[in-house]
Amino acid sequence: ASVIVFQAGAKLITANVGDSRAIIVKGDEVFPLSIDQKPNNENEMKRILKNGGEVSQYEEDGIKSGPFRVWKKGEMYPGIAMSRSIGDLLASTVGVIPEPEFIEMEVDKDTKFIILASDGVWEFLDNQKVKELVMPFYKKNDPEGACRLLINESAKWWNKEDIVVDDITVICLF
């Protein structure tokens, strides 16, 4: 997965492939700079089904668990939990594509900060919660402290809710 934010003057251009995410906080509002590309999103699922893939949760002994994943029809692979990915040759055979989606947004006088993070952060923290957690660090100009807090908070939730901890990467731009 990859989420990239490029600034040209007052314009931000976000390119996203996968389930990492970027948000921007302007004034007191939070806006998405990317959309998670999950296999159970309607348009993404249509493409996967058309290419011989299936979309379902992992199932063992009739019990479904975890996120929706892409599988080769009738098989237990590749099992990828996103509908777009760079360089996954196996998943590309069943409709997982490397093409990014783009979102444009303007930076203005109300822009406070931008957060880019991997899916390990967004699994348990929504956009609003991340904004609330980061705001005190923005007020004291401590982006590194904000990153540490988001990483620790995410890890705490993973340890509470699951037996594994997913990748947790954060960039805070004030």
N, C-alpha and C positions, 0 to 999 in steps of 0.2 A: 504494500500500500504506500501511496505517496500523496502528500498534499503540499503544494507549493504556492506561495503568495509572492507576486512580483509587483513592485510599485513603480509606476511611471508617472512622475509628477503627482497629481492628486488622485490618480486612478490606481486602484488595486485590481489585479487580475489573479484569480485563484484557479489553479488546475488541480483536479483531484482524480486519483485512481485508487479505488478501494474504500477502506473504512476508517482511515485517519480523518481528522476533521479540523477545520479552522473556523474561528468565530471572531467577530469584531464588536467592541463595545463603544457605542457613541452615546454620550450623555448618560442616561440611566438605562438605555435599551441595549439588548444583545441581538446581533444579527448573524445568521449563518453565512460563512464565506464558502462553504462546501456542503454537499449532500452525501451522506453515507450511501455507498453503493452496495446494498445488501441483496442477496439473491431472491428474497421474497418480495422486493419492490416489483410492482406489476409489470412495468416495461422491461426491467432486467430479467424477470422470470420468463416472459414471452420469448426473449432472445435465446435464453438457455434451453427452454423446452424445444424450440425450433431446431436447435443444434444437437439434439440427442441427449441433453442433460435432464436431470431431475432436481427438484428443490424440495428438501425436507430436513427435519431435524435428525440427529443421530438417534438410532433406535436399537435398544438391546433388551431382549426378553419382553418385547411389546411395550417398553417404556421409552418414550421420547424425551430427549433432553438437549439442552444447549441451543445455540443459535441455528437458524436455517442455513443449510449448506448446499453446495453444488456437488452432485454425484453423476457419474456416468450411469446411464439408464441400466438398472438391474445390478449395479456394482457398488462396492463400498469405497470408491475413490473417485475423484481426488479429495472430496470432503472439505473444500475451501469455503470459508464463511463470508466471502464477498463475491460480487459479480463482475468486478473489474480488477485486474492484476497485471503488473508488469513482469514479463518473463516466465510465467508459469505455463510451460509448453503443454503439460498434460491437461490442465484446466481449459486451455484455449481450444482443445478439441471438442469441448461441450459448451461453447458459447461465452466463456469468460474472456473478456476483451481487454486490451491495454489502453484503449482510447480514453483520455481524460474528459471530464465535464468541466466547463468553465463558468465562473461567476465573476461579474465585475461589480465594483462598489467604489464610491468616492471616499477619500479621506478628507475630512473637514475639521473645522475648529472644535467640534464636539467629540471627535475621535479620541478615545482614551487609550485603548490597548487592543492588541490582537493576540489570540492564543492559537497555536498549532499543536495538536497532540495526536498520538496514536490511539487506536481503539481501546487499549487498556485503560485509558482515562475515561473515555465516554461510556464504557459499559455500565458504570454505576453513577456517574456524575453527568447531569444534563447541562445544557448551555447556561441556564440561569444560575444553577448552583456553582458552576465554575466562575461565572462573573462575580457572584457574591464572595467566594473564597479569595479571589484575586484582588478585589477592590481595595482592601486595607493595605496591600503591598503596593498597589498603584499610588495610593495617597502618600506613601513614604518613599516612592521611587526605588523599589526593591524587586526587580523582576526575577532575580535569582532566588530570593525567598519565596516568591509566588510559585516558581517551578518546583522547589523543594516541597512546599505544602501540597501542591496538586499530586505530585508523585507519592508522597506519604499517605495522603487521603485515599488515593486510588488503590494503593497496595493494601491499606487497611480494609477496604471494602472487598477486595479480592480474597484476602485471607479469611474474612468473615463468611463470604458467600460461596466459595469454591475451594477445591483442593489444589488448584493451580493458580498461578498469577500470570496473566497475559502481559505482553510487552507494554511498557509504560514509558513514553517519551513525551516531553513537553518543551515548547519554546514559548516564551512570553516576550512580546514586543511592546514596550511602553512608548 
